[in-house]
Amino acid sequence: MITTITKKKTKKTKAEQKEDAQSLQGALLGQMLTLATSGFGLVAALAWNQAIQDFVKEYVQPFFPSTAIYYKFFYAILITLIAVFITYQLSRLAAKFHVNDKK
């Protein structure tokens, strides 16, 4: 037995079509904003990465001339401390302005 499934086509009103179009535009704009912010964040992170590496090479590595491994650990610890500090400060700021509060 072959069963045919038919879909009911309902016509949307002009207002509903306009609302759907605005919803799509809002979603696209939100996605573009997220992507642009992420891209600029990556560029800033890479710039800071290079600046901190140069600082460590210039001012820390001379104290450990026999091997480069010590200053790499110093660099990793320094980056971790900076990341934790910035994340903590941003969370406090977000809590202050009630960002991501469920209502």
N, C-alpha and C positions, 0 to 999 in steps of 0.2 A: 504494500500500500504506500503510495507516494503522497506525502503531505506537503502542501505548499504553505509557506509562512509568508504572510503579507504584512507589510508595515503600514500603519496608518500615517499618512502624511498630513500633518497639521500645519496650516499656514500661520506664521507668526505675524503679529501686528507690526506696524512700523515702529512703534515704541519699543517693542521687544527686540526687534532687529537692531535698533539704535543702541539699546542697552547692551546687547551682545557684542556689538562692535566696540563700544567704549570699554567693556570688560576686557576684551582681547587687547586693545591698545594699552590699557593699564597694565596688564600682565606682561606684555612685550616691553614696555617702558621700565617696569620693575626689574625684569630680567636683564635688560641692557645696563641699568644702573648697577646691579649686582656684579655683572661682568666687568664693567669699567672700574668699579671700586676695587675689585679683586686684582685687576691688572695693574692699577696704580700702586696698590699695596705690595705686589710682588716687586715692582721696580724700586719702590722705597726700601724694601727689605734687602734687595741686592745691593743697593747703594750703601746702606748701613753695614752690610756684610763686608764689603770691600773696605770701607773706612775703618772698621774695627780690626780687620786682618792687617791693614797697613799699620795701625797703631801698635798692635801686638808685635809685629815684625820689627818696628822701629824702636820701641821702648822696652819690650820684654825679652825678645830673642837674644839681645846682646848679653844678658845675664846667664844664658844657657847656650854658649856657642858650640859645645860639642855635639849636640843633637837637637833636632827640630821638634821632637816629640813633646817636650815639656811645654813649649809655647802653644802647641796645638791643643793640649789639655787645658791650658790657661784660657785659650780662646773659647773653647767649648763651654767651660764653666762661666766665663764672662757673658757669653751669649745667653746661656740658660738663666742667669741671674737677671739680665735685662728683660728677657721675655716674661719671666715670672713677675717682675716688678710692674711692667707695663700692663700685663693682663690683669693683675690685681687692681691697679689704679682705674683701668677701664671698667672693671666690674663694679667698683665702688661708684663711679660716675653713672653707670647705667642704672644702678639701684637708686641713686639720688634722683634721677629723672624718671624713675618707674618704667624703664624700657623693658619690654617683654613681660609685663605684668598681665596675668590672665584675669579678665573681668567677667 
